[in-house]
Amino acid sequence: SPASPPVTPSPLCKPRRLYISFSDVGWENWIIAPQGYLANYCRGDCPFPLAAELNSTNHAVLQTMVHSLDPQGTPQPCCVPVRLSPISILYYDNSDNVVLRHYEDMVVDECGC
Amino acid sequence: LSWQESSLLKSLGLSAKPSPKRPVPVPPVLWRIFQRRKELPRPHQELDSCRVEEFHVPGNIVRVFADQGRFLPEEQPQGWLCLRKLLFFNLSVLEEGERLTMAQLELRFQHNSYHSPRPGQVLELRLYPANPRGQPQPGRSPLVERSFVQLHKSLLFKLSAALKDGKMPGRNLTLVLEISASSGASGSPRSLCAGSDALEAASLLVVTLGRQCRAPRSRR
């Protein structure tokens, strides 16, 4: 039977999965929890014309227009995080005290141009 | 990588990478707050990360300090004194610019009472501000003074108001804990104070507002 067509990832700007494991960066000895978390990252194009779902700023719209006129001199707008959310981390500090700290802007929820 | 790591740790509010030497069990209260936050649906629309809802106070850092004090010799004549202990909390890890919004002392005992209460018998607990040698500061009244018929397994005392009054000397908190039987009680002091080693542990929970949260928020 014919193989199902491969899923081609969307080239448009959007959040991509990124799991950060604290053991990968050697922080597992002092971070108690979580052991890792889904942080995500932004990647993709912000092409002309900018669609509404790309969360584009007015600046990005104008930069896209200028880019279409002068591709060499002006780059396309960047795909960046536009909404992030916090996580809490439990860890031991340098004096062996247990600390619970809330960190803002740790998880990428939405990307935009 | 080392300077990159140092820079990352600094932005997370740590001066150096911690390497726990004698890691203590995680206090249940911190686990509860952590789990509650973890179970919130993402994205956290309603969550203010600069507020600790569990205690109804502003803050983004919750620390639990273990007591590093020692038992103090009983001074004579204080026949009804059951327990005298120095409570010492090293708060030097608090960063410059952190604002304390809550402090709560927890005393945990091995059992629910020193002994079976007798009619008319009352236990009195006092906490005095002290110097690091364990001597109560002269002329200072107790921070906390409470009477009990029976001691519970765990006692909580809010010290926030006292610490905000500037009674926290330097980068540590030193207190003297005294538990005594009321002088009107019948029986010998020794029998009334049986089990004076019943204090299992003391800890200080501190909520602070870090610099990130103290910066003025941009207008929308």
Interface residues (C-beta under 8 A of the other chain):
Chain A: V25 W27 N29 W30 I32 A33 P34 R83 S85 P86 I87 S88 L90 Y91 Y92 D93 N94 S95 D96 N97 V98 V99 L100 R101 H102 Y103 E104 V107 D109
Chain B: E5 L12 G13 L14 S15 A16 K17 P18 S19 P20 K21 R22 P23 V24 V26 P27 L30 W31 I33 F34 R37 K38 R42 P43 H44 L47 S49 C50 N60 I61 V62 R63 V64 F65 A66 N90 S92 V93 G210 Q212
